[in-house]
Structure formats: structure tokens, C-alpha cells
Amino acid sequence: MQFSLGEDFALQLDAEDPLAAFKQRFHHISGVIYMDGNSLGLMSRDSESTLRRVIDEWRTLGIGGWGNAEIPWITYAESLGAMEAPLVGAEPDEVVVCGGTTINMHTLIATFYDPRGARRKILADELNFPSDLYALTAQIRLRGGDPDEDLELVKSRDGNLIEEDDIMEAMTDEVALALLPSVYYRSGQLLDMALLTERAHEKEITIGFDCSHSVGVVPHRFDDWGVDFAFWCNYKYINGGPGATGSIYVNKRHFGKMPGLAGWFGNDRATMFNMETEFDPAKTAAAWQIGTTTMLSTAPLEGAIRVISEAGIETIREKSLKITAYLMFLVDELLADPPYNFSVCTPRDSERRGGHVGVVHEDAWRVNEALKAHGVVPDFRPPNIIRLAPVPLYVSYMDVWDVAQHLKAVIDDREHEKFSKDRGVVT
Ligand SMILES: Cc1ncc(COP(=O)(O)O)c(C=O)c1O
């Protein structure tokens, strides 16, 4: 696609954007260009309305909501899982909405990490999100292992990207489980999940993915790829709200496996209230629930998933690739040379790119602060990356053009130099 630098070109892209009308479905913060949906997505009117409905159900039905709400709360986790399943290429009963990202990761690792004989290692990589590495370390210890021995971290060649070839080379017959991200939280690199799953299975390795940075912006085909399990957060591109309930995918060939962290909400609903001493797990991914559905953190997801399903995940991906390419074009053409000195660490190849762009600058922290003072909401990740997420549902091409002009103005006027180099609390 050929881009050009003018403002009129951005307006033309917006005029041709099939998703342009979705911007109005979201609440916007006055005077702000929101580029941080890779951290916390904006609230849609649809999410607000499903949350309000559940609050009303609580007010009017009390405990009766578990059985008599519009979508009964007792199987709300399964109902929303079924709604979300098409976004990840799964059958309705392979996805359940429950717990939180790290908690779900723990139960899945506890289920699928089965160290035996010489096959004791977990394969991950050094650029994965810290919580994943902490959970893996803890799970190895719980099994009596030594993380120094049993956690194999693939190294990055350049500090930003991980090569699939390096991951596959590390898939030895000492590896029991591989846990990898779909999209890297800093660089925005998208891994080839199909290829990695195929190779892992050739080597008899169980494989799961943390898809927090891809679900809602990248289509997935978990069933076609044969992925064993996956989990993701719903507060980024799904727009389910701060700390929204997470999601679990378990491939149906694993149905019937005993969940690592069993709890009564994973029990078959037919026998749950018999209150037996023995756990009778659901026959589907629902078995991986642990405790009571956190209705108020889950209800916004209902509206949020509807918006995404209505827009269509393939259309979202199409715009995401175009708008991230446009952003990278503007950085290259407008901001690469001195005195700007910005560069992009995100892969250019659309097969290898998720929904955000990592923009590198030697003074990234202060530039990020100056951008915020301009009314742009980006975020900073150490050591030198400004993440910008042009979320297809609510960011326009004109917004992206404006962000590039703000970045230019910050450097032209040396505004970043007014900010302290000390980093406060980073979110
Ligand atoms: C890739 C990834 N994994 C895991 C987490 C941790 O999620 P939670 O705090 O919901 O457990 C995050 C949080 O942003 C993340 O980006």
C-alpha cells in the first residue's frame, strides 16, 4: 500500500474505513488521542449497558440472578466463552471466561506441565511478560524442580525479537511444555503459532500461548493449529474493562483431564449443588473455572465481545495492519532523521506484526511524558520504547497523523527536556 504524508491523505483513509462508525460506539476522553488500548481498552457504550443490566439484575433479582437473569449468571462464564470462541477459532465449549490472566496461567500450567523422566523442562523465552516467567518459575518449584535447570529461556538475538527458528531449535526431548506469547508486549512481534504448534507436537511437547496482546485484534485458529491451551486477558483489545475477567481455551482433545487447580465452579453444573466431597469436573473447558464468576468484572465483556463480533475480526485485522503500517510510514518519513531519531522495533512483515507499534528513542521516557502533555496517551516500556496502539475500532487515521505531528513538535520544541529523567510509577 502506498501512503503519503499529507493530512488530506489521512482524511481520505478515514473516509474509506469500513470501521469508522465504530468510533462512536466508545466513550472518548475529552481532548485525548487514546493510543494505549494495548494496555487498557476504552469503554464501549455496549459494555456500559451490559454492566448496567447486571447491576439492575442484582438490584431486582438478588440471588435469583444466578438462575433467572437475562443470561443466567450460573453459566455466564460458559455463555461468554461461547460468544468469544469464534474470535479465536474455537468451538463454543472450548473457551470459558473466568479468573484472571496470571491465575488462569497457573491452573493451565498446573494441568499441562507433566515432568517425567528426562523430559522436565519448560520452554519459554526471555522477552515474555514477567508474570509468565514468575508463574513458570513458581510452578517448577511446586513440582520440586529447579528453575535454573528446568526453565529454558530462548534468547533474543537483538533484544527486541525472538526468532521462531531459535524456539524450534530449543524444542529438545528434554522439554515437556512450551509456553510462549502470541504477540510480544514490547516489540509487537507476532509469533507463528501454527508453525510452532506443529513443530512442538512433532517433538511430543505440549504447547500453550499467552494471547493477551492478540485476541481482539488478530484472528486465531486454535483448533486448526491444534494448540493445546491458551489464555488471555480481556482488558486490552477486547475492551472488557480494568482488571476484566480473563479467558481460557482448552482444546477439546484434553476435555476430561483433571484441572490443576480444581474448584467448585469447575464442577459439572448438573451435580454442583449436590455438594459432594468429590469433584465432578465439567466435560468441557468450563472445568478450568475455579471459583464463583465475578459478575461485575465479567458483565462489561458481554457488550465488548458483541462490538468486536459485529465489526468482524478479519475486518479489524485488515484495518490494524493498514493503520500500523501507516504509523510506521509516518515515523520513517517524518521522524527518522536527526534531530528526531525515532525508529521502529516492530516487524514490518504483516505476518509478524500484532496490533501495536514500538517506537524507539534514546530519550523515550521523557518523550512519552511530553506526548502525554500534548493529550496523547501512549505508554513507555523500558529501556527505550514508546508503545502506540492504533486500535482499529476507535482510532482513526487522522488520529495517527496527529500523533506523528505531536511527536515532531515535542522534538522541534525540545519539550521533553523539561521533564525529569526519573521514572515515576509506570503503567
Ligand atoms: C502478556 C501478558 N501476560 C500476562 C499479564 C498479566 O495479566 P494479569 O495482571 O491480568 O494477571 C499481562 C498484563 O498486562 C500481559 O500483558
The ligand as a Gaussian input file, in Angstrom:
#p B3LYP/6-31G(d) Opt

LIG

0 1
 C        1.247000     -10.729000      28.045000
 C        0.708000     -10.584000      29.435000
 N        0.614000     -11.670000      30.204000
 C        0.160000     -11.586000      31.470000
 C       -0.215000     -10.373000      32.016000
 C       -0.675000     -10.314000      33.438000
 O       -2.029000     -10.160000      33.495000
 P       -2.890000     -10.092000      34.850000
 O       -2.355000      -8.945000      35.624000
 O       -4.267000      -9.850000      34.348000
 O       -2.724000     -11.378000      35.561000
 C       -0.147000      -9.226000      31.236000
 C       -0.556000      -7.916000      31.778000
 O       -0.569000      -6.902000      31.151000
 C        0.340000      -9.338000      29.905000
 O        0.463000      -8.245000      29.117000

